[in-house]
């Protein structure tokens, strides 16, 4: 009927053309796929970042835990050495038996002096000025060492030792027999974090069983100055990283260490059931790596380690905002770019639809064609992005079938990219090429775990190095994962790094040779100093990078000789004050001469501080004690040892024993005790004397002496 025909015509006029509808559907599909791929890619990047953080944080947590365990063990070992002193054992056994008063007084004096020396050496004695109070106020014992009988009564104690009452008395009464025990961290008389350690004393020649125990060696010390610095990781670049010690106290978690917000040690307790509390998760599952909230309710990445010698848990955390900043920014940028692209295409389609309602057929046809071409360009956008990359990028299923390939991979395969899709890897690239990816792809597909692999391939007379990133992606057409693989040729970067390392070592050898060659009395000095410094660093268990930096700094510390006139260097007699100042000033400039060389590790800092002295009398800044880096302290000891054992125009070289005595005489004035003890330990217990003689002989054979 006419009415029906009339009503249909306007509706048809307003309906968008089929091509516009199809393009809109395609746009939506492409947008959904693009957003999905972007989010999956960013999530994969974030997962990889999390794995990197987990590894880095785990290394730091392991290192700090080992340092604290080592420190706790050292406290027991110090007191354990005392407990095995025969005079101390005999004196405790003789308690209650008739004895000459003068003889008993002499034994008490001997034991008290023994305890005083041990307390000063092991850090159990209060430092000067710590116990000073007003004249009308009794002094409070804070730290010390005491001997106690089996009933916990004091036998001998040093001055400053807290009385064995209250908490300490209860500790001794309940301490397990024939075992070492520790009174957990508490606030001492002055509110300072304090620990007490008890070691059993057994009868002379008796077995180490409860029936043979005759008393205790009890050590009490305020530990803030020794324990909490061990929580800090030297060289940690993270701005928000924090290492904490916590323990359970009933239904609460107590924070034992100082916090970044200024809270004092033992100053914060939180309920263990606080939602997502990082410390609670760390204590419940030591070794966990998770995203939680810290005591300040900030989102953090956290890992933990349980200590074996104390009922504590070490918690290491980094703010999530810092750790995942790159991933968040990447997602934000990609989302904005894709949104703009989709919006632009949508605007073009709307414009095409509006033009479709007009009667200008020619304009309508042109607009449809332009819109179709524009849509086709947008659909190829993601393909173009990957084709612009120089590295092969492809997706592959667990069965080894390609789902996508960019132009770079097509060049490797020698066939067009579109012909790769749907074929297996062994057919496209060959069985040998496919085999090197097999294990990584299987792990990605089965475990949904990102994998990074390095491949070294020998090609005729050249070796090439490739790095392949395998990222798990959920297959849109199946339930199993597929692997997104990005392979990059890093041969040039690896070779450049190796070349730079070779060049650096050649420069070092040249500088050392020239510097030592100008001094007739110091040939081979730098080589010996570097070797001795490395021995000492290894004995002190420095990490590999810091130990190598110490060795390199020791070999370069005398480069300043290049600025000293040869006649001054080789002057047979004593130098004048002006000549001494000239020599010292030139040696102080060693770090300045090397400042433009890029080293791995703190080489320049070590050189700059190597002429400082423990008591602050050194050059150039007058640093003292712990202000001097441990590497510089090691180099100073090594340099002095080599100088004392080397012959000069005006004297002969000392033997090893004499040089060691000289170092010990200067401990606390020129040198750090720990560095000197480490070198002595090397010579006495690690075959150091034979190695030293081999070093001297090898340098002499090379004509350097």
PyMOL commands that set and color helices and strands:
alter all, ss='L'
color gray80, all
select helices_A, chain A and resi 2-14+18-83+86-93+101-122+166-174+210-212+224-231+278-284+320-323+325-356+361-379+381-387+407-413+417-420+425-429+431-447+491-517+525-539+544-556+559-563+566-569+577-588+590-593+603-609+625-627+630-645+656-665+673-685+688-701
alter helices_A, ss='H'
color red, helices_A
select strands_A, chain A and resi 144-149+154-157+181-187+193-202+213-222+242-249+252-255+268-271+289-293+299-306+313-319+393-396+402-405+451-459+462-474+481-489
alter strands_A, ss='S'
color yellow, strands_A
deselect
rebuild
show_as cartoon
